[in-house]
């Protein structure tokens, strides 16, 4: 005969409602009592019926987490941190990948709306209007994007871009480039805006190259474009593009950082393993995953009050940046074009 919630209550010496709260809202139960109830439930082999609980409470204790590209190394630390944080609150996380497709993104939110208590929307490509409409169907927290009136967890990539351009100019680079990411990306707009403003303030020239897909392949393909721009230092949309760019430059016998300095964004594990080790802007992806879960599980009024959490980024200087090369007319790439001619 299966063990019931009443058996657990009797064996642990508490009321049935206390056992129920221990599994449905553990943060509301005294830690000592919670430990006793959980230990008793474990020894008796009790497992709560989630379906029955959902019928009673109206909550599934499931969350949706939708990412732009699960193959991008930026996302796994965020996913793992979000899952761990949710598990501590007795929630499960369903992960879905949109492959950078705004239409798929919208369809996934609508499909999950009736099966979860809320959705974490990470680096969405949908328009603000579509995101606002979807919020009427299911509670949303957006990660890596600001949409007015919707709770969000963002990483201060603008500050990171500022630090990256300051680093390059401090090394003597007077002509820098920004290798842009997807056109619909909020992060891309922030990086471009901050990089352009910082270069202007420091008296340097900046060329925007792109947009590009945020992939290693795109970085490889952009190598010739970077060389034709005449830039001596490059900031890329993410580390994957930077790693691809390093590969493309290597294929053309361009030395990094002697002839060209490269900075990425994200500080993924690969950035420390490649040669030269990549200078990059570290983004707190794991912290963002935890903060987003905590925000989503707040009561509705509290979630609306805590409209935005901003996490700091940090420039990590490694081996892919160095002093600007001394260029003469003879050493300049023969296909170099005037500054600004490659801007989006």
NORPELIN-V897022 format. One line per field, one symbol per residue. ss: DSSP state (@ for helix, = for strand, . for the rest). psi: psi as a letter, one per 20 degrees, with the letter a starting at -180 (. if undefined). burial: I if it has 16 or more other ideal C-beta (glycine too) atoms within 10 Angstrom, else O. A space follows every 50 residues. Layout:
ss=???
psi=???
burial=???
//
This chain:
ss=....@@@@@@@@...@@@@@@@@@.@@@..@@@@@@@@@@@@@@.....@ @@@@@@@....======.....@@@@@@@@@@@@@@@@...======... .@@@@@@@@@@@......====.....@@@@@@@@....====....... .====.@@@@@@@@@@@@@@....=====......@@@@@@@@@@@@@@@ @...=====......@@@@@@.@@@@@@@...====..@@@@@@@@@@@@ @.........======...@@@@.....====..@@@@@@@@@@@@...@ @@@@@..====..===............................
psi=pqprhhgggghikrqhhhgghhhhmhiippggggggghgggghikppqoh ghhhhgijpikqqqopqhoiipihhghggggggggghhjkqqpppqpilk ohghgghgghhihiirirpooplqirrhghghghhihqpqpppkqpppip qqoqpmhghghghgghgghhjjpiorqooqbqhjpggggggggggghggg hjkqppppoarqqlrgghgghighgghhhjqiqppqhrhghgggggghhg hjkpppjghpqppapglrhhhihrpqppproppmgghggghgggghjqqg ghhhgmhpppqqrppopcijqaqpqoprhhipphjqrqpiijq.
burial=OOOOIOIIIOIIOIOOOIIIIIIIOOOOIOOOIIOIIIOIIOOOOIOIOI OOIIOOOOOIIIIIIIIIIOOIIIIIIIIOIIIOIIOOOIIOIOIIIIOI OOOIIIOIIOOIIOOIIIIIIIIIIIOIOIIOOIIOOIIIIIIIIOIOOI IIIIIIIIIIIIIIIIIIIOIOIIIIIIIIIIOOIIIIIIIIOIIIOIIO OIOIIIIIIIIIIIIIOIIIIIIOIIIIIIIIIIIIIIIIIIIIIIOIIO OOOIOIIOIIIIIIIIIIOIIOOIOIOIIIIIIIIIIIIIIIIIIIIIOO OOIOOIOOIOOOIOIIOIOIIIOIIOOOOOOOIOOOOOOOOIOO
//
